[in-house]
Amino acid sequence: VQLQASGGGLVQAGGSLRLSCAASGDTFSRYVMGWFRQAPGKEREFVSGISWSSDRMTYADFVKARFTISRDNAKITVYLQMNSLKPEDTAVYYCVADPTRPFLDTRYYTSATSYSLWGQGTQVTVSS
């Protein structure tokens, strides 16, 4: 199974981007999916996660009310709509997924070790 992320790019502060990540090589949709990011010189950090049924979502405090995660299970694709972008949102964004625990408690969504699949990352650059 592979994760392919897309949608990154260069945007001015206050602008929007929509990231997409599709899982290929598997027909099952019961993945917990999410996004992490890593800025230059900084540690990787959790951004958002979503349950396979979309009934549970979590966000890092720094993106609440600006980012929205969603998914399309027919396509095994997760999206991250990013609005009101700030220069500090500049980072490589990684799509993540875990097919083994579809009912994972949301408390564990923030941990990188909860995810067995990682995409290649897509660069998001926000200019001031």
C-alpha positions, -999 to +999 in steps of 0.1 A: +000+000+000+013+034-009+002+069+000+004+096-026+001+132-014-005+162-037-017+198-036+012+216-020+026+247-034+035+284-028+008+307-015+006+341+001-003+346+038-041+345+042-045+322+012-057+286+009-045+252-003-061+218-004-039+188+001-050+153-011-037+119-003-048+087-019-040+052-008-033+027-035-027-010-036-055-018-012-093-021-015-101-016+022-112+018+034-110+013+072-079+033+076-074+059+103-058+087+082-042+120+090-015+146+084+018+155+101+042+183+091+078+191+095+093+226+091+130+231+085+150+227+117+119+217+137+105+184+149+077+166+131+043+175+145+008+163+143-017+184+123-050+164+120-065+130+120-098+114+110-114+081+117-124+058+089-161+066+093-154+104+096-172+106+129-141+115+148-116+141+139-088+158+158-067+189+152-036+204+166-044+236+185-025+257+160-047+247+131-082+247+147-107+268+128-083+272+099-078+236+086-105+210+079-098+173+074-122+151+054-121+119+034-137+099+006-137+062+014-147+052-020-114+066-032-095+059+001-085+095+000-080+121+027-081+158+022-068+188+042-084+221+034-061+248+047-074+283+050-060+315+064-025+302+059+004+318+079+041+318+071+046+295+101+025+269+083+054+265+059+065+228+061+065+195+044+032+179+050+030+141+053+000+120+048-003+091+072-026+061+076-031+030+097-051+001+083-048-021+114-069-003+140-100+013+125-114+020+159-083+036+174-091+061+201-086+096+190-062+101+219-036+083+199-042+101+166-015+127+176+012+101+179+034+093+149+038+058+161+001+051+156+006+052+118+023+024+098+020+041+064+036+074+055+035+093+022+064+110+006+054+145+017+043+176-001+058+210+003+037+239+015+053+274+015+035+304+027+050+338+019+045+369+041 
